[in-house]
Amino acid sequence: MRQALPIAVIGVAAMVLTACTGSTPVADPVSTTPSDTTVSSTTAASSTTSSSATSSSRTTSKPSTTSKAAPPPGRTGGGRCPAYPTPSCTGVPGGTKLSAVTLNSGDAYRVSQDGAVLDGMHIPGNLLITAHNVTVRNSQIDGFVTDEYENVDYSYTIVDSTVGPASGCDSQPGVGEGSFYARGVLIRNHGDGFRDSGNDIEIHDSYVHLCSNPGDHSDGIQSYQGGHNLVLDHNTLDQRDATDITAPIFLTDLTNTVSVTNNLVAGGTYSIQVKGAGGTVVVRGNRMVDKSWVYGPVESDCGTIQWSDNSLVTIDSAYNVTGTVAPLPCHG
């Protein structure tokens, strides 16, 4: 669980933060409403808000207006990547001009307005989301992104964005953790990539390159007091350069109804760990880089998983599959 961030916040009414791009804007299925008002990061109206969390147990906050909008559908092999995701086809699109925002909650920029849109922003710290239906796109966040605050989960969509410092290694998860949709995200220089601690989480067409600090237990995605409905589809999770590690896929804590499909996986102790999940659990079509693990490629609950079409492969430096070594059976 993360440390609670400072309470002082700035709330922005009907906020859409945008920046100019140096090329044709990337089409995105996330839309805004006609009532959205475009403002710059320096002229956004502000007001003081307080936390809505009052319970000692983790809860899911309810939107103050409408329920969470359906995210854009995932596209296996879609997005901007012709094959498996790489740094060149994920993250902030080339030519995007970013506008810096001022941190308003300690080391974080806090968004507290339902329906806010951050487009083309550079956040020189963490992004704290305490609102529903927030959209982050074409943006760079130098720290981590979270929608969990004082045991309350919120919701957001993040697309075509870069998360993590340009150098060093932040042990915190890059993107999490209550209820979110991610597509085309590049996570760099984080000990953990994605964190699953809530319901209705989807991650598509994204690239994670992991690091570690002494004492870390680095994971590409980790479930931590997870909920229901996790989709992990068509991502690249590379842990080969980290040393204090667990697994690129580490889903072992209270997650129900799980789909892990079409991912390229490298590194780890036991690389694919899916255990203790309820409901329908599918692990299908994944490619594991041969001999990139420490102990073995799989340690999972094979009796409860629909396991099919997973295999060991070799790749080149650009993550192109150069050969298939053998089928990858489930081991537990």
Contacts in CASP RR format, 6 or more apart in sequence:
PFRMAT RR
TARGET T0000
AUTHOR 0000-0000-0000
METHOD contacts of the structure
MODEL  1
MRQALPIAVIGVAAMVLTACTGSTPVADPVSTTPSDTTVSSTTAASSTTS
SSATSSSRTTSKPSTTSKAAPPPGRTGGGRCPAYPTPSCTGVPGGTKLSA
VTLNSGDAYRVSQDGAVLDGMHIPGNLLITAHNVTVRNSQIDGFVTDEYE
NVDYSYTIVDSTVGPASGCDSQPGVGEGSFYARGVLIRNHGDGFRDSGND
IEIHDSYVHLCSNPGDHSDGIQSYQGGHNLVLDHNTLDQRDATDITAPIF
LTDLTNTVSVTNNLVAGGTYSIQVKGAGGTVVVRGNRMVDKSWVYGPVES
DCGTIQWSDNSLVTIDSAYNVTGTVAPLPCHG
1 224 0 8 1.000
2 146 0 8 1.000
2 148 0 8 1.000
2 172 0 8 1.000
4 149 0 8 1.000
4 150 0 8 1.000
5 105 0 8 1.000
5 106 0 8 1.000
5 107 0 8 1.000
5 108 0 8 1.000
5 110 0 8 1.000
5 126 0 8 1.000
5 128 0 8 1.000
5 149 0 8 1.000
6 105 0 8 1.000
6 106 0 8 1.000
6 108 0 8 1.000
7 50 0 8 1.000
7 51 0 8 1.000
7 105 0 8 1.000
8 48 0 8 1.000
8 104 0 8 1.000
8 105 0 8 1.000
8 106 0 8 1.000
9 48 0 8 1.000
9 49 0 8 1.000
9 104 0 8 1.000
9 105 0 8 1.000
9 110 0 8 1.000
9 112 0 8 1.000
9 130 0 8 1.000
10 44 0 8 1.000
10 46 0 8 1.000
10 47 0 8 1.000
10 48 0 8 1.000
10 104 0 8 1.000
10 105 0 8 1.000
10 110 0 8 1.000
10 112 0 8 1.000
11 46 0 8 1.000
11 47 0 8 1.000
11 48 0 8 1.000
11 49 0 8 1.000
11 104 0 8 1.000
11 110 0 8 1.000
11 111 0 8 1.000
11 112 0 8 1.000
11 113 0 8 1.000
12 39 0 8 1.000
12 44 0 8 1.000
12 45 0 8 1.000
12 46 0 8 1.000
12 111 0 8 1.000
12 112 0 8 1.000
12 113 0 8 1.000
12 116 0 8 1.000
13 45 0 8 1.000
13 47 0 8 1.000
13 113 0 8 1.000
14 35 0 8 1.000
14 36 0 8 1.000
14 37 0 8 1.000
14 113 0 8 1.000
15 37 0 8 1.000
15 39 0 8 1.000
15 44 0 8 1.000
15 111 0 8 1.000
15 113 0 8 1.000
15 115 0 8 1.000
15 116 0 8 1.000
15 117 0 8 1.000
16 32 0 8 1.000
16 36 0 8 1.000
16 37 0 8 1.000
16 38 0 8 1.000
16 39 0 8 1.000
16 116 0 8 1.000
16 117 0 8 1.000
16 119 0 8 1.000
17 39 0 8 1.000
17 40 0 8 1.000
17 41 0 8 1.000
17 44 0 8 1.000
17 99 0 8 1.000
17 101 0 8 1.000
17 116 0 8 1.000
17 117 0 8 1.000
17 118 0 8 1.000
17 119 0 8 1.000
17 120 0 8 1.000
17 121 0 8 1.000
18 38 0 8 1.000
18 117 0 8 1.000
18 119 0 8 1.000
18 120 0 8 1.000
19 96 0 8 1.000
19 97 0 8 1.000
19 98 0 8 1.000
19 99 0 8 1.000
19 119 0 8 1.000
19 120 0 8 1.000
19 121 0 8 1.000
19 138 0 8 1.000
20 97 0 8 1.000
21 93 0 8 1.000
21 95 0 8 1.000
21 96 0 8 1.000
21 97 0 8 1.000
21 120 0 8 1.000
21 138 0 8 1.000
22 95 0 8 1.000
22 96 0 8 1.000
22 97 0 8 1.000
23 93 0 8 1.000
23 94 0 8 1.000
23 95 0 8 1.000
23 96 0 8 1.000
26 80 0 8 1.000
26 93 0 8 1.000
26 138 0 8 1.000
26 160 0 8 1.000
28 72 0 8 1.000
28 137 0 8 1.000
28 159 0 8 1.000
28 160 0 8 1.000
29 72 0 8 1.000
30 71 0 8 1.000
30 72 0 8 1.000
30 117 0 8 1.000
30 135 0 8 1.000
30 137 0 8 1.000
30 157 0 8 1.000
30 159 0 8 1.000
32 117 0 8 1.000
32 135 0 8 1.000
36 117 0 8 1.000
39 45 0 8 1.000
40 99 0 8 1.000
41 99 0 8 1.000
41 100 0 8 1.000
41 101 0 8 1.000
41 102 0 8 1.000
41 121 0 8 1.000
42 102 0 8 1.000
46 104 0 8 1.000
49 112 0 8 1.000
51 130 0 8 1.000
51 149 0 8 1.000
51 150 0 8 1.000
51 152 0 8 1.000
52 61 0 8 1.000
52 130 0 8 1.000
52 152 0 8 1.000
53 59 0 8 1.000
53 61 0 8 1.000
53 149 0 8 1.000
53 150 0 8 1.000
53 151 0 8 1.000
53 152 0 8 1.000
55 151 0 8 1.000
56 151 0 8 1.000
57 151 0 8 1.000
58 148 0 8 1.000
58 151 0 8 1.000
58 152 0 8 1.000
58 153 0 8 1.000
58 197 0 8 1.000
58 225 0 8 1.000
59 151 0 8 1.000
59 152 0 8 1.000
59 153 0 8 1.000
60 152 0 8 1.000
60 153 0 8 1.000
60 178 0 8 1.000
60 179 0 8 1.000
60 198 0 8 1.000
60 199 0 8 1.000
61 130 0 8 1.000
61 132 0 8 1.000
61 152 0 8 1.000
61 153 0 8 1.000
61 154 0 8 1.000
63 114 0 8 1.000
63 132 0 8 1.000
63 133 0 8 1.000
63 155 0 8 1.000
64 114 0 8 1.000
64 132 0 8 1.000
65 114 0 8 1.000
66 133 0 8 1.000
68 132 0 8 1.000
68 133 0 8 1.000
68 155 0 8 1.000
68 179 0 8 1.000
68 200 0 8 1.000
69 133 0 8 1.000
71 157 0 8 1.000
71 181 0 8 1.000
71 202 0 8 1.000
72 157 0 8 1.000
72 159 0 8 1.000
72 181 0 8 1.000
72 183 0 8 1.000
74 183 0 8 1.000
74 202 0 8 1.000
74 204 0 8 1.000
74 205 0 8 1.000
74 231 0 8 1.000
74 233 0 8 1.000
75 204 0 8 1.000
75 205 0 8 1.000
75 234 0 8 1.000
76 204 0 8 1.000
76 233 0 8 1.000
76 234 0 8 1.000
76 261 0 8 1.000
76 262 0 8 1.000
77 83 0 8 1.000
77 205 0 8 1.000
77 234 0 8 1.000
77 262 0 8 1.000
78 205 0 8 1.000
78 234 0 8 1.000
79 89 0 8 1.000
79 183 0 8 1.000
79 184 0 8 1.000
79 205 0 8 1.000
80 89 0 8 1.000
80 90 0 8 1.000
80 93 0 8 1.000
80 160 0 8 1.000
80 184 0 8 1.000
80 205 0 8 1.000
81 89 0 8 1.000
81 90 0 8 1.000
81 184 0 8 1.000
81 205 0 8 1.000
82 89 0 8 1.000
83 319 0 8 1.000
83 320 0 8 1.000
83 321 0 8 1.000
84 234 0 8 1.000
84 236 0 8 1.000
84 264 0 8 1.000
84 287 0 8 1.000
84 319 0 8 1.000
84 320 0 8 1.000
84 321 0 8 1.000
85 184 0 8 1.000
85 205 0 8 1.000
85 206 0 8 1.000
85 207 0 8 1.000
85 234 0 8 1.000
85 235 0 8 1.000
85 236 0 8 1.000
85 264 0 8 1.000
85 319 0 8 1.000
86 207 0 8 1.000
86 236 0 8 1.000
86 318 0 8 1.000
86 319 0 8 1.000
87 186 0 8 1.000
87 188 0 8 1.000
87 207 0 8 1.000
87 209 0 8 1.000
89 184 0 8 1.000
89 207 0 8 1.000
90 160 0 8 1.000
90 184 0 8 1.000
90 185 0 8 1.000
90 186 0 8 1.000
90 205 0 8 1.000
90 206 0 8 1.000
90 207 0 8 1.000
91 160 0 8 1.000
91 161 0 8 1.000
91 162 0 8 1.000
91 184 0 8 1.000
91 185 0 8 1.000
91 186 0 8 1.000
91 207 0 8 1.000
92 98 0 8 1.000
92 120 0 8 1.000
92 138 0 8 1.000
92 139 0 8 1.000
92 140 0 8 1.000
92 160 0 8 1.000
92 161 0 8 1.000
92 162 0 8 1.000
92 186 0 8 1.000
93 138 0 8 1.000
93 160 0 8 1.000
96 120 0 8 1.000
96 138 0 8 1.000
97 120 0 8 1.000
98 120 0 8 1.000
98 121 0 8 1.000
98 122 0 8 1.000
98 139 0 8 1.000
98 140 0 8 1.000
99 120 0 8 1.000
99 121 0 8 1.000
99 122 0 8 1.000
100 121 0 8 1.000
100 122 0 8 1.000
100 123 0 8 1.000
100 124 0 8 1.000
101 109 0 8 1.000
101 121 0 8 1.000
101 122 0 8 1.000
101 123 0 8 1.000
101 124 0 8 1.000
102 109 0 8 1.000
103 109 0 8 1.000
103 123 0 8 1.000
103 124 0 8 1.000
103 125 0 8 1.000
104 110 0 8 1.000
105 128 0 8 1.000
107 125 0 8 1.000
107 126 0 8 1.000
108 125 0 8 1.000
108 126 0 8 1.000
108 127 0 8 1.000
108 128 0 8 1.000
109 123 0 8 1.000
109 125 0 8 1.000
109 126 0 8 1.000
109 127 0 8 1.000
109 128 0 8 1.000
110 128 0 8 1.000
110 129 0 8 1.000
110 130 0 8 1.000
111 118 0 8 1.000
111 127 0 8 1.000
111 128 0 8 1.000
111 129 0 8 1.000
111 130 0 8 1.000
111 131 0 8 1.000
111 134 0 8 1.000
112 130 0 8 1.000
112 131 0 8 1.000
113 131 0 8 1.000
114 131 0 8 1.000
114 132 0 8 1.000
114 133 0 8 1.000
114 134 0 8 1.000
115 131 0 8 1.000
115 132 0 8 1.000
115 133 0 8 1.000
115 134 0 8 1.000
115 135 0 8 1.000
116 131 0 8 1.000
116 134 0 8 1.000
116 135 0 8 1.000
117 134 0 8 1.000
117 135 0 8 1.000
117 137 0 8 1.000
118 127 0 8 1.000
118 134 0 8 1.000
118 135 0 8 1.000
118 136 0 8 1.000
118 137 0 8 1.000
118 139 0 8 1.000
119 135 0 8 1.000
119 137 0 8 1.000
119 138 0 8 1.000
119 139 0 8 1.000
120 137 0 8 1.000
120 138 0 8 1.000
120 139 0 8 1.000
121 136 0 8 1.000
121 139 0 8 1.000
121 140 0 8 1.000
122 139 0 8 1.000
122 140 0 8 1.000
122 142 0 8 1.000
123 139 0 8 1.000
123 140 0 8 1.000
123 141 0 8 1.000
123 142 0 8 1.000
123 143 0 8 1.000
124 142 0 8 1.000
125 141 0 8 1.000
125 142 0 8 1.000
125 143 0 8 1.000
126 141 0 8 1.000
126 143 0 8 1.000
126 144 0 8 1.000
126 145 0 8 1.000
126 146 0 8 1.000
127 136 0 8 1.000
127 141 0 8 1.000
127 143 0 8 1.000
127 144 0 8 1.000
127 145 0 8 1.000
127 146 0 8 1.000
128 146 0 8 1.000
128 149 0 8 1.000
129 145 0 8 1.000
129 146 0 8 1.000
129 147 0 8 1.000
129 154 0 8 1.000
129 156 0 8 1.000
130 147 0 8 1.000
130 149 0 8 1.000
130 152 0 8 1.000
130 154 0 8 1.000
131 154 0 8 1.000
132 154 0 8 1.000
132 155 0 8 1.000
133 155 0 8 1.000
133 156 0 8 1.000
134 147 0 8 1.000
134 154 0 8 1.000
134 155 0 8 1.000
134 156 0 8 1.000
134 157 0 8 1.000
135 156 0 8 1.000
135 157 0 8 1.000
135 158 0 8 1.000
135 159 0 8 1.000
136 145 0 8 1.000
136 156 0 8 1.000
136 157 0 8 1.000
136 158 0 8 1.000
136 159 0 8 1.000
136 161 0 8 1.000
137 157 0 8 1.000
137 158 0 8 1.000
137 159 0 8 1.000
137 160 0 8 1.000
137 161 0 8 1.000
138 159 0 8 1.000
138 160 0 8 1.000
138 161 0 8 1.000
139 161 0 8 1.000
139 162 0 8 1.000
140 161 0 8 1.000
140 162 0 8 1.000
140 163 0 8 1.000
141 161 0 8 1.000
141 162 0 8 1.000
141 163 0 8 1.000
141 164 0 8 1.000
142 164 0 8 1.000
142 165 0 8 1.000
142 166 0 8 1.000
143 163 0 8 1.000
143 164 0 8 1.000
143 165 0 8 1.000
143 170 0 8 1.000
143 172 0 8 1.000
143 174 0 8 1.000
144 163 0 8 1.000
144 164 0 8 1.000
144 170 0 8 1.000
144 172 0 8 1.000
144 173 0 8 1.000
144 174 0 8 1.000
144 175 0 8 1.000
144 176 0 8 1.000
144 190 0 8 1.000
145 156 0 8 1.000
145 158 0 8 1.000
145 163 0 8 1.000
145 174 0 8 1.000
145 175 0 8 1.000
145 176 0 8 1.000
146 173 0 8 1.000
146 176 0 8 1.000
146 177 0 8 1.000
146 195 0 8 1.000
147 153 0 8 1.000
147 154 0 8 1.000
147 155 0 8 1.000
147 156 0 8 1.000
147 176 0 8 1.000
147 177 0 8 1.000
147 178 0 8 1.000
147 179 0 8 1.000
147 180 0 8 1.000
148 154 0 8 1.000
148 176 0 8 1.000
148 177 0 8 1.000
148 178 0 8 1.000
148 197 0 8 1.000
153 177 0 8 1.000
153 178 0 8 1.000
153 179 0 8 1.000
153 197 0 8 1.000
153 198 0 8 1.000
153 199 0 8 1.000
154 178 0 8 1.000
154 179 0 8 1.000
155 178 0 8 1.000
155 179 0 8 1.000
155 180 0 8 1.000
156 179 0 8 1.000
156 180 0 8 1.000
156 181 0 8 1.000
157 180 0 8 1.000
157 181 0 8 1.000
157 182 0 8 1.000
158 175 0 8 1.000
158 180 0 8 1.000
158 181 0 8 1.000
158 182 0 8 1.000
158 183 0 8 1.000
158 185 0 8 1.000
159 182 0 8 1.000
159 183 0 8 1.000
159 184 0 8 1.000
159 185 0 8 1.000
160 183 0 8 1.000
160 184 0 8 1.000
160 185 0 8 1.000
161 184 0 8 1.000
161 185 0 8 1.000
161 186 0 8 1.000
162 185 0 8 1.000
162 186 0 8 1.000
162 188 0 8 1.000
163 174 0 8 1.000
163 175 0 8 1.000
163 185 0 8 1.000
163 186 0 8 1.000
163 187 0 8 1.000
163 188 0 8 1.000
163 190 0 8 1.000
164 170 0 8 1.000
164 174 0 8 1.000
164 187 0 8 1.000
164 188 0 8 1.000
164 189 0 8 1.000
164 190 0 8 1.000
165 188 0 8 1.000
165 189 0 8 1.000
166 188 0 8 1.000
166 189 0 8 1.000
167 189 0 8 1.000
168 189 0 8 1.000
168 211 0 8 1.000
169 189 0 8 1.000
169 190 0 8 1.000
169 191 0 8 1.000
169 211 0 8 1.000
169 212 0 8 1.000
169 213 0 8 1.000
170 189 0 8 1.000
170 190 0 8 1.000
170 191 0 8 1.000
171 190 0 8 1.000
171 191 0 8 1.000
171 192 0 8 1.000
171 212 0 8 1.000
171 213 0 8 1.000
171 216 0 8 1.000
172 190 0 8 1.000
172 191 0 8 1.000
172 192 0 8 1.000
173 190 0 8 1.000
173 191 0 8 1.000
173 192 0 8 1.000
173 193 0 8 1.000
173 194 0 8 1.000
173 195 0 8 1.000
173 222 0 8 1.000
174 187 0 8 1.000
174 190 0 8 1.000
174 192 0 8 1.000
174 193 0 8 1.000
174 194 0 8 1.000
174 195 0 8 1.000
175 182 0 8 1.000
175 185 0 8 1.000
175 187 0 8 1.000
175 193 0 8 1.000
175 194 0 8 1.000
175 195 0 8 1.000
176 194 0 8 1.000
176 195 0 8 1.000
176 196 0 8 1.000
176 197 0 8 1.000
176 201 0 8 1.000
177 195 0 8 1.000
177 196 0 8 1.000
177 197 0 8 1.000
177 198 0 8 1.000
177 224 0 8 1.000
178 196 0 8 1.000
178 197 0 8 1.000
178 198 0 8 1.000
178 199 0 8 1.000
178 201 0 8 1.000
179 198 0 8 1.000
179 199 0 8 1.000
179 200 0 8 1.000
179 201 0 8 1.000
180 201 0 8 1.000
180 202 0 8 1.000
181 201 0 8 1.000
181 202 0 8 1.000
182 194 0 8 1.000
182 202 0 8 1.000
182 203 0 8 1.000
182 204 0 8 1.000
182 206 0 8 1.000
183 203 0 8 1.000
183 204 0 8 1.000
183 205 0 8 1.000
183 206 0 8 1.000
184 204 0 8 1.000
184 205 0 8 1.000
184 206 0 8 1.000
184 207 0 8 1.000
185 203 0 8 1.000
185 206 0 8 1.000
185 207 0 8 1.000
186 206 0 8 1.000
186 207 0 8 1.000
187 193 0 8 1.000
187 194 0 8 1.000
187 206 0 8 1.000
187 207 0 8 1.000
187 208 0 8 1.000
187 209 0 8 1.000
188 209 0 8 1.000
189 209 0 8 1.000
189 211 0 8 1.000
190 208 0 8 1.000
190 210 0 8 1.000
190 211 0 8 1.000
191 210 0 8 1.000
191 211 0 8 1.000
191 212 0 8 1.000
191 213 0 8 1.000
191 216 0 8 1.000
191 218 0 8 1.000
191 219 0 8 1.000
191 242 0 8 1.000
192 210 0 8 1.000
192 218 0 8 1.000
192 219 0 8 1.000
192 220 0 8 1.000
192 222 0 8 1.000
193 208 0 8 1.000
193 210 0 8 1.000
193 219 0 8 1.000
193 220 0 8 1.000
193 221 0 8 1.000
193 222 0 8 1.000
194 201 0 8 1.000
194 203 0 8 1.000
194 208 0 8 1.000
194 220 0 8 1.000
194 221 0 8 1.000
194 222 0 8 1.000
195 221 0 8 1.000
195 222 0 8 1.000
195 224 0 8 1.000
196 221 0 8 1.000
196 222 0 8 1.000
196 223 0 8 1.000
196 224 0 8 1.000
196 226 0 8 1.000
196 227 0 8 1.000
196 230 0 8 1.000
196 251 0 8 1.000
196 255 0 8 1.000
197 223 0 8 1.000
197 224 0 8 1.000
197 225 0 8 1.000
197 226 0 8 1.000
197 227 0 8 1.000
198 225 0 8 1.000
198 226 0 8 1.000
198 227 0 8 1.000
198 228 0 8 1.000
199 227 0 8 1.000
199 228 0 8 1.000
199 229 0 8 1.000
200 228 0 8 1.000
200 229 0 8 1.000
201 229 0 8 1.000
201 230 0 8 1.000
201 231 0 8 1.000
202 230 0 8 1.000
202 231 0 8 1.000
202 233 0 8 1.000
203 221 0 8 1.000
203 231 0 8 1.000
203 232 0 8 1.000
203 233 0 8 1.000
203 235 0 8 1.000
204 231 0 8 1.000
204 233 0 8 1.000
204 234 0 8 1.000
204 235 0 8 1.000
205 234 0 8 1.000
205 235 0 8 1.000
206 235 0 8 1.000
206 236 0 8 1.000
207 235 0 8 1.000
207 236 0 8 1.000
207 238 0 8 1.000
208 220 0 8 1.000
208 221 0 8 1.000
208 235 0 8 1.000
208 236 0 8 1.000
208 237 0 8 1.000
208 238 0 8 1.000
208 248 0 8 1.000
209 238 0 8 1.000
209 241 0 8 1.000
210 218 0 8 1.000
210 219 0 8 1.000
210 220 0 8 1.000
210 237 0 8 1.000
210 238 0 8 1.000
210 239 0 8 1.000
210 241 0 8 1.000
210 242 0 8 1.000
210 245 0 8 1.000
210 248 0 8 1.000
211 218 0 8 1.000
211 241 0 8 1.000
211 242 0 8 1.000
212 218 0 8 1.000
212 242 0 8 1.000
212 243 0 8 1.000
212 244 0 8 1.000
212 245 0 8 1.000
213 244 0 8 1.000
214 244 0 8 1.000
215 244 0 8 1.000
216 242 0 8 1.000
216 244 0 8 1.000
216 245 0 8 1.000
217 244 0 8 1.000
217 245 0 8 1.000
217 246 0 8 1.000
218 239 0 8 1.000
218 242 0 8 1.000
218 244 0 8 1.000
218 245 0 8 1.000
218 246 0 8 1.000
219 245 0 8 1.000
219 246 0 8 1.000
219 247 0 8 1.000
219 248 0 8 1.000
219 249 0 8 1.000
219 250 0 8 1.000
220 237 0 8 1.000
220 239 0 8 1.000
220 247 0 8 1.000
220 248 0 8 1.000
220 249 0 8 1.000
220 250 0 8 1.000
221 232 0 8 1.000
221 237 0 8 1.000
221 248 0 8 1.000
221 249 0 8 1.000
221 250 0 8 1.000
221 251 0 8 1.000
222 246 0 8 1.000
222 250 0 8 1.000
222 251 0 8 1.000
222 253 0 8 1.000
223 230 0 8 1.000
223 250 0 8 1.000
223 251 0 8 1.000
223 252 0 8 1.000
223 253 0 8 1.000
223 254 0 8 1.000
223 255 0 8 1.000
224 253 0 8 1.000
225 253 0 8 1.000
225 254 0 8 1.000
226 253 0 8 1.000
226 254 0 8 1.000
226 255 0 8 1.000
227 254 0 8 1.000
227 255 0 8 1.000
227 256 0 8 1.000
228 255 0 8 1.000
228 256 0 8 1.000
228 257 0 8 1.000
229 256 0 8 1.000
229 257 0 8 1.000
230 251 0 8 1.000
230 255 0 8 1.000
230 257 0 8 1.000
230 258 0 8 1.000
230 259 0 8 1.000
231 259 0 8 1.000
231 261 0 8 1.000
232 249 0 8 1.000
232 258 0 8 1.000
232 259 0 8 1.000
232 260 0 8 1.000
232 261 0 8 1.000
232 263 0 8 1.000
233 259 0 8 1.000
233 260 0 8 1.000
233 261 0 8 1.000
233 262 0 8 1.000
233 263 0 8 1.000
234 261 0 8 1.000
234 262 0 8 1.000
234 263 0 8 1.000
235 263 0 8 1.000
235 264 0 8 1.000
236 263 0 8 1.000
236 264 0 8 1.000
236 266 0 8 1.000
236 319 0 8 1.000
237 248 0 8 1.000
237 249 0 8 1.000
237 263 0 8 1.000
237 264 0 8 1.000
237 265 0 8 1.000
237 266 0 8 1.000
238 248 0 8 1.000
238 266 0 8 1.000
238 267 0 8 1.000
238 319 0 8 1.000
239 245 0 8 1.000
239 247 0 8 1.000
239 248 0 8 1.000
239 266 0 8 1.000
239 267 0 8 1.000
239 268 0 8 1.000
239 271 0 8 1.000
240 266 0 8 1.000
240 267 0 8 1.000
240 289 0 8 1.000
240 292 0 8 1.000
242 268 0 8 1.000
245 267 0 8 1.000
245 268 0 8 1.000
245 269 0 8 1.000
245 294 0 8 1.000
246 268 0 8 1.000
246 269 0 8 1.000
246 273 0 8 1.000
247 268 0 8 1.000
247 269 0 8 1.000
247 270 0 8 1.000
247 271 0 8 1.000
247 272 0 8 1.000
247 273 0 8 1.000
248 265 0 8 1.000
248 266 0 8 1.000
248 267 0 8 1.000
248 268 0 8 1.000
248 271 0 8 1.000
248 272 0 8 1.000
249 260 0 8 1.000
249 263 0 8 1.000
249 265 0 8 1.000
249 271 0 8 1.000
249 272 0 8 1.000
249 273 0 8 1.000
249 274 0 8 1.000
250 273 0 8 1.000
251 258 0 8 1.000
251 260 0 8 1.000
251 273 0 8 1.000
251 274 0 8 1.000
251 275 0 8 1.000
251 277 0 8 1.000
252 273 0 8 1.000
252 274 0 8 1.000
252 275 0 8 1.000
252 276 0 8 1.000
254 276 0 8 1.000
255 276 0 8 1.000
255 277 0 8 1.000
255 278 0 8 1.000
256 277 0 8 1.000
256 278 0 8 1.000
256 279 0 8 1.000
257 277 0 8 1.000
257 278 0 8 1.000
257 279 0 8 1.000
257 280 0 8 1.000
257 281 0 8 1.000
258 274 0 8 1.000
258 277 0 8 1.000
258 278 0 8 1.000
258 280 0 8 1.000
258 281 0 8 1.000
258 282 0 8 1.000
259 280 0 8 1.000
259 282 0 8 1.000
260 272 0 8 1.000
260 274 0 8 1.000
260 282 0 8 1.000
260 283 0 8 1.000
260 284 0 8 1.000
260 286 0 8 1.000
261 282 0 8 1.000
261 283 0 8 1.000
261 284 0 8 1.000
261 285 0 8 1.000
261 286 0 8 1.000
262 284 0 8 1.000
262 285 0 8 1.000
262 286 0 8 1.000
263 286 0 8 1.000
263 287 0 8 1.000
264 286 0 8 1.000
264 287 0 8 1.000
264 289 0 8 1.000
264 315 0 8 1.000
264 319 0 8 1.000
264 321 0 8 1.000
265 271 0 8 1.000
265 272 0 8 1.000
265 286 0 8 1.000
265 287 0 8 1.000
265 288 0 8 1.000
265 289 0 8 1.000
266 288 0 8 1.000
266 289 0 8 1.000
266 292 0 8 1.000
266 315 0 8 1.000
267 289 0 8 1.000
267 292 0 8 1.000
267 293 0 8 1.000
267 294 0 8 1.000
268 292 0 8 1.000
268 293 0 8 1.000
268 294 0 8 1.000
269 293 0 8 1.000
269 294 0 8 1.000
269 295 0 8 1.000
269 296 0 8 1.000
270 293 0 8 1.000
270 294 0 8 1.000
270 295 0 8 1.000
270 296 0 8 1.000
270 297 0 8 1.000
270 298 0 8 1.000
270 299 0 8 1.000
271 288 0 8 1.000
271 292 0 8 1.000
271 293 0 8 1.000
271 296 0 8 1.000
271 297 0 8 1.000
271 298 0 8 1.000
272 283 0 8 1.000
272 286 0 8 1.000
272 288 0 8 1.000
272 297 0 8 1.000
272 298 0 8 1.000
272 299 0 8 1.000
272 300 0 8 1.000
272 310 0 8 1.000
273 298 0 8 1.000
273 299 0 8 1.000
273 300 0 8 1.000
274 281 0 8 1.000
274 283 0 8 1.000
274 300 0 8 1.000
274 301 0 8 1.000
274 305 0 8 1.000
275 299 0 8 1.000
275 300 0 8 1.000
275 301 0 8 1.000
276 301 0 8 1.000
276 304 0 8 1.000
277 301 0 8 1.000
277 304 0 8 1.000
278 304 0 8 1.000
280 306 0 8 1.000
281 301 0 8 1.000
281 304 0 8 1.000
281 305 0 8 1.000
281 306 0 8 1.000
282 305 0 8 1.000
282 306 0 8 1.000
283 300 0 8 1.000
283 305 0 8 1.000
283 306 0 8 1.000
283 307 0 8 1.000
283 308 0 8 1.000
283 310 0 8 1.000
283 330 0 8 1.000
284 306 0 8 1.000
284 307 0 8 1.000
284 308 0 8 1.000
284 309 0 8 1.000
284 310 0 8 1.000
285 308 0 8 1.000
285 309 0 8 1.000
285 310 0 8 1.000
285 311 0 8 1.000
286 310 0 8 1.000
286 328 0 8 1.000
287 310 0 8 1.000
287 311 0 8 1.000
287 312 0 8 1.000
287 313 0 8 1.000
287 321 0 8 1.000
288 297 0 8 1.000
288 298 0 8 1.000
288 310 0 8 1.000
288 311 0 8 1.000
288 312 0 8 1.000
288 313 0 8 1.000
288 328 0 8 1.000
289 312 0 8 1.000
289 313 0 8 1.000
289 314 0 8 1.000
289 315 0 8 1.000
290 312 0 8 1.000
290 313 0 8 1.000
290 314 0 8 1.000
290 325 0 8 1.000
296 331 0 8 1.000
297 312 0 8 1.000
297 328 0 8 1.000
297 331 0 8 1.000
298 328 0 8 1.000
298 329 0 8 1.000
298 330 0 8 1.000
298 331 0 8 1.000
298 332 0 8 1.000
299 331 0 8 1.000
299 332 0 8 1.000
300 307 0 8 1.000
300 330 0 8 1.000
300 331 0 8 1.000
300 332 0 8 1.000
301 332 0 8 1.000
302 330 0 8 1.000
302 331 0 8 1.000
302 332 0 8 1.000
303 330 0 8 1.000
305 330 0 8 1.000
307 329 0 8 1.000
307 330 0 8 1.000
310 327 0 8 1.000
310 328 0 8 1.000
310 329 0 8 1.000
310 330 0 8 1.000
311 324 0 8 1.000
311 325 0 8 1.000
311 326 0 8 1.000
311 327 0 8 1.000
311 328 0 8 1.000
312 324 0 8 1.000
312 325 0 8 1.000
312 326 0 8 1.000
312 327 0 8 1.000
312 328 0 8 1.000
313 321 0 8 1.000
313 322 0 8 1.000
313 323 0 8 1.000
313 324 0 8 1.000
313 325 0 8 1.000
314 321 0 8 1.000
314 322 0 8 1.000
314 323 0 8 1.000
314 325 0 8 1.000
315 321 0 8 1.000
315 322 0 8 1.000
316 322 0 8 1.000
END
